[in-house]
Amino acid sequence: MLKHTRKLTAALAVGALAALSGCGDSAESEESANWRSATSVEDGGGMDALVEAAQAEGSLNVMGLYPDWANYGGLLDAFSEKYDIEIDNDTSTGASQDLINAVKNRQGQETSLDYLDTGESFAVDAAEEGLLAEYYPETADDIPENMKAPDGTWFNHLGGTMAIGCDSETVKKCPKSFAELLEPEYKGKVAMRGNPTTGEAGFMAVVAASLANDGSLDDIQPGIDYFAELSDKGNLVPTEAEAGTFETGETPIAVNWDYLLLQWADDLADGGVDMSISIPSDGTVASYYAASINDDAPHPAVARLWQEFVFSDEGQNLLLEGYVLPGRLDAMVEAHTVDDDALSKLLDDAVDQTAPQPTQEQRDSQQKVLADNWAKAIG
């Protein structure tokens, strides 16, 4: 575990204990009830009223917002300091399905989640099940139509492109394509980020591999077959790729989002790990994650204030510092409110946003194919 991650996690844990110890009456206040039904700042009485109600609630419950992931540590700290809100961030898991399960299993509980950061397809499914609240942040019009739900239940707040990261000290010739990953010299060295049947990163890695192997956004099977071959050759290891596994040498090569790999490179540089990161030359894919509010949020005003903060210029630029493409990037560039220094540190191929992005229909159909075939293929 990295030093700065331990510090941030410890700080969040203190906030979590404070938040839990501060839980009082189960009855919802009039202000909270008002914001639970509000679909916008104006609908609820204005930003000052939202801040006042949020501070009265005092806590934000989230899950899987790893401090070194997309600069969520900086985002959480800035929000907490700005509004004097405690953060309870459960970092025991970050898989999209686990967040959805937590919302379902904690209905009516003070420990339920206020906010969800999930893959878009998971947000769509959650909205269809009635789990998400309708709420439009003030900057919602800046977000392209294909990056938000028409009913205001979710909005794309950050995204990236699938890339290959390599410890260039351990691996003398860093692969730059999916085809190269099959070579014998990479036996026992290649890892993915999580289970593709339950998490966005793994799923999109399989989609990218499919595009690199004559598949398409409508045909993920070549990607499944590719990872089966990678596993059969002994190149794919079962260990989930993390910054810590790069540090220990367990996973010297990883297929993962570009922004996570770039952050790992920063974090590991002082420890002597030199990472090479590239967009696969034979195929890749781009994807955005969705920010949403639990309709049953224990802190409805805080949840909405957090959503406003995430999509503000300040929040989007803080995410940009974590090497992600903010959902409002184009509008911020046009308005000259983007952090140009942070933007300049992204991979050029990612900023160009030329990688294909699957539609929701394609996601749904291919996730079913993956769910039916992944376990049988990998074994």
KOLROBA-24002 format. One record per residue (C-alpha): residue number from 1; residue in one letter; x, y, z. Coordinates in Angstrom, 1 decimal. Each point is the difference from the previous one (the first is absolute). Layout:
N
<NUM,A,<X,Y,Z>>
...
//
This chain:
379
<1,M,<0.0,0.0,0.0>>
<2,L,<1.4,3.4,-0.9>>
<3,K,<0.8,2.5,2.8>>
<4,H,<-2.2,2.8,-1.1>>
<5,T,<-2.9,-2.4,-0.6>>
<6,R,<0.3,-1.2,3.6>>
<7,K,<-0.1,3.5,1.3>>
<8,L,<-3.1,0.9,-2.1>>
<9,T,<-1.8,-3.2,1.0>>
<10,A,<0.8,0.6,3.6>>
<11,A,<-1.4,3.6,-0.2>>
<12,L,<-3.2,-1.3,-1.7>>
<13,A,<-0.3,-2.7,2.7>>
<14,V,<0.0,2.7,2.7>>
<15,G,<-2.7,1.8,-1.9>>
<16,A,<-2.0,-3.2,-0.3>>
<17,L,<0.1,-0.5,3.8>>
<18,A,<-1.0,3.5,0.7>>
<19,A,<-2.8,-0.2,-2.5>>
<20,L,<-1.3,-3.3,1.5>>
<21,S,<0.3,1.3,3.6>>
<22,G,<-2.0,3.1,-1.1>>
<23,C,<-3.0,-2.0,-1.2>>
<24,G,<-3.0,1.0,2.0>>
<25,D,<-3.7,0.1,-0.5>>
<26,S,<-1.3,-2.4,-2.6>>
<27,A,<-2.8,2.5,-1.0>>
<28,E,<0.9,2.0,-3.0>>
<29,S,<0.1,3.8,0.4>>
<30,E,<-2.3,2.2,-2.0>>
<31,E,<3.0,1.5,-1.8>>
<32,S,<1.3,-3.5,-1.0>>
<33,A,<-3.5,-1.1,-1.1>>
<34,N,<-0.2,3.1,-2.2>>
<35,W,<3.3,-0.8,-1.7>>
<36,R,<-0.9,-3.6,-0.4>>
<37,S,<-2.7,1.0,-2.4>>
<38,A,<2.0,2.9,-1.6>>
<39,T,<1.1,-0.6,-3.6>>
<40,S,<2.2,3.1,-0.2>>
<41,V,<1.5,2.7,2.2>>
<42,E,<-2.7,2.4,-1.0>>
<43,D,<-2.7,-2.6,0.8>>
<44,G,<1.4,-0.3,3.5>>
<45,G,<0.3,3.6,0.8>>
<46,G,<3.4,1.1,-1.3>>
<47,M,<3.7,-0.8,0.7>>
<48,D,<0.1,1.7,3.4>>
<49,A,<-3.0,-2.1,1.2>>
<50,L,<1.7,-3.2,-1.4>>
<51,V,<3.2,0.8,1.8>>
<52,E,<-1.8,0.7,3.3>>
<53,A,<-2.0,-3.2,-0.2>>
<54,A,<3.1,-2.0,-1.0>>
<55,Q,<2.0,1.3,3.0>>
<56,A,<-2.9,-0.9,2.3>>
<57,E,<0.2,-3.6,-1.3>>
<58,G,<3.8,0.1,0.3>>
<59,S,<1.1,-3.2,-1.7>>
<60,L,<0.5,-1.5,-3.4>>
<61,N,<-0.1,-3.8,-0.4>>
<62,V,<1.9,-1.3,-3.1>>
<63,M,<1.7,-3.2,-1.0>>
<64,G,<3.0,-0.9,-2.2>>
<65,L,<1.3,3.6,-0.4>>
<66,Y,<3.7,-1.0,0.3>>
<67,P,<2.1,3.0,1.0>>
<68,D,<2.5,-0.7,-2.8>>
<69,W,<-2.7,-0.7,-2.6>>
<70,A,<-0.8,3.0,-2.3>>
<71,N,<1.2,2.3,2.8>>
<72,Y,<-3.1,-0.9,2.1>>
<73,G,<2.2,0.6,3.1>>
<74,G,<0.4,3.7,-1.0>>
<75,L,<-3.6,0.3,-1.0>>
<76,L,<-1.3,-1.4,3.3>>
<77,D,<2.4,2.1,2.1>>
<78,A,<-1.0,3.2,-1.9>>
<79,F,<-3.7,-0.7,0.4>>
<80,S,<0.4,-0.9,3.7>>
<81,E,<2.0,3.1,0.7>>
<82,K,<-2.1,2.4,-2.0>>
<83,Y,<-3.4,-1.1,1.5>>
<84,D,<1.1,-1.4,3.4>>
<85,I,<-1.5,-3.4,-1.0>>
<86,E,<1.4,-3.3,1.4>>
<87,I,<0.8,-2.8,-2.5>>
<88,D,<-0.8,-3.7,0.6>>
<89,N,<1.8,-1.7,-2.9>>
<90,D,<-0.2,-3.7,0.0>>
<91,T,<3.1,-1.1,-2.0>>
<92,S,<-0.5,-3.8,0.5>>
<93,T,<-1.2,-0.2,-3.6>>
<94,G,<-0.4,2.1,-3.0>>
<95,A,<-1.8,-2.4,-2.4>>
<96,S,<-3.1,1.6,-1.5>>
<97,Q,<-2.2,-3.0,0.8>>
<98,D,<1.1,0.1,3.6>>
<99,L,<-1.2,3.7,0.3>>
<100,I,<-3.4,-1.0,-1.5>>
<101,N,<-0.3,-2.9,2.4>>
<102,A,<0.8,2.3,2.9>>
<103,V,<-2.8,2.3,-1.0>>
<104,K,<-2.5,-2.9,-0.3>>
<105,N,<1.1,-1.7,3.3>>
<106,R,<0.1,3.2,2.1>>
<107,Q,<-3.4,1.4,-0.8>>
<108,G,<-1.1,2.4,2.8>>
<109,Q,<3.3,-0.3,1.8>>
<110,E,<2.2,2.9,1.2>>
<111,T,<3.0,-2.0,-1.5>>
<112,S,<-1.4,0.0,-3.5>>
<113,L,<1.8,1.8,-2.7>>
<114,D,<-0.8,3.6,-1.0>>
<115,Y,<1.9,0.1,-3.3>>
<116,L,<1.1,-2.7,-2.5>>
<117,D,<2.9,0.0,-2.5>>
<118,T,<-0.7,-2.9,-2.3>>
<119,G,<0.4,-1.1,-3.6>>
<120,E,<-2.6,1.6,-2.2>>
<121,S,<-1.8,-3.3,-0.7>>
<122,F,<-0.3,-0.6,3.8>>
<123,A,<-1.6,3.4,0.4>>
<124,V,<-2.5,-0.6,-2.8>>
<125,D,<-1.0,-3.3,1.7>>
<126,A,<-0.3,1.6,3.4>>
<127,A,<-2.1,2.8,-1.4>>
<128,E,<-2.4,-2.5,-1.6>>
<129,E,<-0.3,-1.7,3.4>>
<130,G,<-1.0,3.4,1.5>>
<131,L,<3.1,0.2,2.2>>
<132,L,<1.2,3.4,-1.2>>
<133,A,<-1.3,3.5,0.7>>
<134,E,<-0.8,2.5,-2.7>>
<135,Y,<2.2,3.0,0.5>>
<136,Y,<1.5,2.5,-2.5>>
<137,P,<3.2,1.8,1.1>>
<138,E,<0.2,3.6,-1.0>>
<139,T,<2.6,-0.8,-2.7>>
<140,A,<-2.0,-2.8,-1.5>>
<141,D,<-0.5,1.8,-3.3>>
<142,D,<3.8,-0.1,-0.6>>
<143,I,<0.0,-3.8,-0.1>>
<144,P,<-0.6,-1.5,-3.5>>
<145,E,<-3.4,-1.7,-0.5>>
<146,N,<1.6,-3.4,-0.5>>
<147,M,<1.8,0.3,3.4>>
<148,K,<-3.1,0.4,2.2>>
<149,A,<-3.3,-1.6,0.8>>
<150,P,<-3.0,1.8,-1.5>>
<151,D,<-1.8,-0.4,3.4>>
<152,G,<2.9,1.5,2.0>>
<153,T,<0.9,-3.1,1.9>>
<154,W,<3.6,-0.2,-1.1>>
<155,F,<2.7,2.1,-1.7>>
<156,N,<3.4,-0.9,-1.3>>
<157,H,<2.5,1.8,2.1>>
<158,L,<3.4,-1.6,-0.9>>
<159,G,<1.3,-2.3,-2.7>>
<160,G,<3.1,-1.5,-1.6>>
<161,T,<1.5,-2.3,-2.5>>
<162,M,<1.2,-3.5,0.4>>
<163,A,<3.8,-0.2,0.0>>
<164,I,<2.9,-2.4,0.7>>
<165,G,<2.3,0.9,2.9>>
<166,C,<3.4,-1.7,0.5>>
<167,D,<2.7,0.1,2.6>>
<168,S,<2.8,0.8,-2.4>>
<169,E,<2.7,-0.9,2.5>>
<170,T,<-1.3,-3.6,0.4>>
<171,V,<-1.2,-0.4,-3.6>>
<172,K,<2.7,1.0,-2.5>>
<173,K,<-2.3,0.3,-3.0>>
<174,C,<-3.3,1.4,1.0>>
<175,P,<-2.9,-1.2,-2.2>>
<176,K,<-2.0,2.6,-1.8>>
<177,S,<-2.8,-2.2,-1.4>>
<178,F,<-2.3,-2.9,1.0>>
<179,A,<1.8,-2.1,-2.6>>
<180,E,<3.3,0.5,1.7>>
<181,L,<-1.4,-1.1,3.4>>
<182,L,<-0.3,-3.5,-1.4>>
<183,E,<3.8,-0.4,-0.5>>
<184,P,<1.8,-2.6,2.2>>
<185,E,<2.2,2.6,1.7>>
<186,Y,<-3.1,1.3,1.9>>
<187,K,<-0.9,-3.3,1.7>>
<188,G,<-1.3,0.6,3.5>>
<189,K,<0.2,3.8,-0.4>>
<190,V,<-3.4,1.3,-1.3>>
<191,A,<-2.9,1.0,2.2>>
<192,M,<-3.4,1.6,-0.2>>
<193,R,<-1.8,2.4,2.2>>
<194,G,<-2.7,-2.1,1.7>>
<195,N,<-2.6,-2.5,-1.2>>
<196,P,<-1.5,1.2,-3.3>>
<197,T,<-3.4,-1.5,0.9>>
<198,T,<-0.4,2.3,3.0>>
<199,G,<2.1,3.1,-0.8>>
<200,E,<0.3,2.6,-2.7>>
<201,A,<3.8,-0.1,-0.4>>
<202,G,<0.1,-3.7,-0.6>>
<203,F,<-2.9,0.0,-2.3>>
<204,M,<1.4,2.8,-2.2>>
<205,A,<3.4,-1.8,-0.1>>
<206,V,<-1.8,-2.9,-1.6>>
<207,V,<-1.8,2.3,-2.4>>
<208,A,<3.3,1.7,-1.0>>
<209,A,<1.6,-3.5,-0.6>>
<210,S,<-2.9,-0.9,-2.2>>
<211,L,<0.5,3.1,-2.1>>
<212,A,<3.7,-1.0,-0.3>>
<213,N,<-1.0,-3.4,-1.2>>
<214,D,<-2.5,0.6,-2.8>>
<215,G,<-2.9,0.3,2.4>>
<216,S,<-2.3,3.0,0.3>>
<217,L,<-2.1,1.9,2.6>>
<218,D,<-2.7,-2.4,-1.0>>
<219,D,<2.2,-3.1,0.4>>
<220,I,<2.0,-0.5,3.2>>
<221,Q,<0.7,-3.7,-0.6>>
<222,P,<3.4,0.6,-1.7>>
<223,G,<1.1,1.9,3.2>>
<224,I,<-1.1,-2.9,2.2>>
<225,D,<1.8,-2.5,-2.3>>
<226,Y,<3.1,2.3,0.2>>
<227,F,<0.2,0.0,3.8>>
<228,A,<-0.6,-3.8,0.0>>
<229,E,<3.0,-0.4,-2.3>>
<230,L,<2.0,2.4,2.2>>
<231,S,<-0.9,-2.1,3.0>>
<232,D,<0.7,-3.3,-1.7>>
<233,K,<3.5,1.2,-0.9>>
<234,G,<0.6,0.9,3.6>>
<235,N,<0.5,3.7,-0.7>>
<236,L,<-3.2,1.1,1.9>>
<237,V,<0.3,-0.2,3.7>>
<238,P,<-3.0,-0.2,2.4>>
<239,T,<1.2,2.8,2.2>>
<240,E,<-1.9,3.3,-0.4>>
<241,A,<2.2,2.8,-1.2>>
<242,E,<0.5,2.7,2.6>>
<243,A,<2.7,2.6,0.7>>
<244,G,<1.2,-2.2,2.8>>
<245,T,<0.4,-3.1,-2.2>>
<246,F,<2.1,2.1,-2.4>>
<247,E,<2.1,1.1,2.9>>
<248,T,<0.6,-3.6,1.1>>
<249,G,<0.6,-1.3,-3.5>>
<250,E,<-3.1,-2.3,0.0>>
<251,T,<-1.6,1.6,-3.0>>
<252,P,<2.7,1.8,-2.1>>
<253,I,<-2.4,0.4,-2.9>>
<254,A,<-3.7,1.2,0.3>>
<255,V,<-2.9,0.7,-2.3>>
<256,N,<-1.8,2.8,1.7>>
<257,W,<-1.3,3.5,-0.5>>
<258,D,<2.6,2.6,-1.0>>
<259,Y,<-0.8,2.3,2.9>>
<260,L,<0.6,-2.7,2.6>>
<261,L,<3.3,-1.0,-1.6>>
<262,L,<1.1,3.6,-0.2>>
<263,Q,<-0.8,0.4,3.7>>
<264,W,<1.9,-3.2,0.9>>
<265,A,<3.0,1.3,-1.9>>
<266,D,<0.0,3.1,2.1>>
<267,D,<-0.5,-1.9,3.3>>
<268,L,<2.7,-2.6,-0.7>>
<269,A,<2.7,2.3,-1.5>>
<270,D,<1.5,0.7,3.4>>
<271,G,<0.3,-3.7,0.7>>
<272,G,<2.0,-0.5,-3.2>>
<273,V,<-2.7,-1.5,-2.2>>
<274,D,<0.2,1.5,-3.5>>
<275,M,<-3.3,-0.6,-1.9>>
<276,S,<-0.5,0.2,-3.7>>
<277,I,<-3.6,0.6,-1.1>>
<278,S,<-1.5,-0.1,-3.4>>
<279,I,<-3.3,-0.3,-1.8>>
<280,P,<-0.1,-3.4,-1.8>>
<281,S,<0.8,0.4,-3.6>>
<282,D,<-2.3,-2.7,-1.2>>
<283,G,<-3.1,1.0,1.8>>
<284,T,<-1.4,1.8,3.0>>
<285,V,<-3.2,1.4,1.4>>
<286,A,<-1.1,3.1,2.0>>
<287,S,<-2.6,0.1,2.7>>
<288,Y,<-1.4,2.3,2.6>>
<289,Y,<-1.2,-0.7,3.5>>
<290,A,<-3.3,1.2,1.3>>
<291,A,<-0.7,2.1,3.1>>
<292,S,<-3.4,-0.5,1.6>>
<293,I,<-1.9,0.5,3.3>>
<294,N,<-1.6,-2.7,1.9>>
<295,D,<-3.8,0.6,0.1>>
<296,D,<0.1,-1.3,3.6>>
<297,A,<3.0,2.1,1.0>>
<298,P,<0.3,0.4,3.8>>
<299,H,<1.3,3.5,-0.6>>
<300,P,<-2.0,1.3,-3.0>>
<301,A,<1.2,3.6,0.2>>
<302,V,<3.7,-1.0,0.3>>
<303,A,<-0.4,-2.4,-2.9>>
<304,R,<-1.3,2.9,-2.2>>
<305,L,<2.6,2.4,1.2>>
<306,W,<2.7,-2.6,-0.8>>
<307,Q,<-1.4,-0.5,-3.5>>
<308,E,<0.1,3.8,-0.5>>
<309,F,<3.6,0.1,1.1>>
<310,V,<1.0,-2.9,-2.2>>
<311,F,<-1.3,1.8,-3.1>>
<312,S,<1.2,3.5,1.0>>
<313,D,<3.1,1.4,-1.7>>
<314,E,<1.9,-0.6,3.3>>
<315,G,<-1.1,-3.6,0.2>>
<316,Q,<0.6,-0.8,-3.7>>
<317,N,<3.5,1.5,0.1>>
<318,L,<0.8,-2.0,3.1>>
<319,L,<-1.0,-3.2,-1.8>>
<320,L,<2.1,1.2,-3.0>>
<321,E,<3.0,0.1,2.4>>
<322,G,<-0.6,-3.8,0.3>>
<323,Y,<0.6,-0.4,-3.8>>
<324,V,<-3.6,-0.6,-0.9>>
<325,L,<-2.0,1.7,-2.7>>
<326,P,<-2.7,2.1,1.8>>
<327,G,<-3.6,-0.3,-1.3>>
<328,R,<-0.1,3.8,-0.5>>
<329,L,<3.4,0.2,-1.6>>
<330,D,<-1.1,1.5,-3.4>>
<331,A,<-2.1,2.7,1.7>>
<332,M,<2.8,0.9,2.4>>
<333,V,<2.5,0.2,-2.8>>
<334,E,<-2.3,2.3,-1.9>>
<335,A,<-0.7,2.1,3.2>>
<336,H,<3.8,0.1,0.8>>
<337,T,<-0.7,-1.4,3.5>>
<338,V,<2.0,-3.2,-0.5>>
<339,D,<3.3,-0.7,1.8>>
<340,D,<2.3,0.1,-3.1>>
<341,D,<3.0,-1.3,2.0>>
<342,A,<-2.0,-3.1,1.1>>
<343,L,<-1.4,-0.5,-3.5>>
<344,S,<3.6,0.0,-1.5>>
<345,K,<0.9,-3.0,2.1>>
<346,L,<-2.5,-2.4,-1.6>>
<347,L,<1.0,-2.4,-2.8>>
<348,D,<-0.5,1.7,-3.3>>
<349,D,<-1.9,-2.9,-1.5>>
<350,A,<-2.5,0.2,2.9>>
<351,V,<-0.5,3.7,-0.2>>
<352,D,<-0.8,-0.4,-3.7>>
<353,Q,<-2.9,-2.2,1.1>>
<354,T,<0.1,-2.0,-3.2>>
<355,A,<-0.5,-3.4,1.7>>
<356,P,<-3.5,-1.5,-0.7>>
<357,Q,<-2.6,0.0,2.8>>
<358,P,<-2.7,-2.7,0.2>>
<359,T,<-3.6,1.1,0.2>>
<360,Q,<-2.1,-1.2,2.9>>
<361,E,<-1.7,-2.5,-2.2>>
<362,Q,<3.4,-1.4,-1.0>>
<363,R,<1.1,-0.1,3.6>>
<364,D,<-3.1,-1.9,1.1>>
<365,S,<0.2,-2.6,-2.7>>
<366,Q,<3.7,-0.6,0.3>>
<367,Q,<-0.1,-0.1,3.8>>
<368,K,<-2.4,-2.9,-0.3>>
<369,V,<2.3,-1.8,-2.4>>
<370,L,<2.9,0.6,2.4>>
<371,A,<-2.0,-1.3,3.0>>
<372,D,<-1.0,-3.1,-1.8>>
<373,N,<3.5,-0.8,-1.4>>
<374,W,<2.7,1.5,2.2>>
<375,A,<0.3,-2.7,2.7>>
<376,K,<-0.1,-2.8,-2.5>>
<377,A,<2.8,1.7,-2.1>>
<378,I,<2.4,0.8,2.8>>
<379,G,<-0.8,-3.0,2.2>>
//
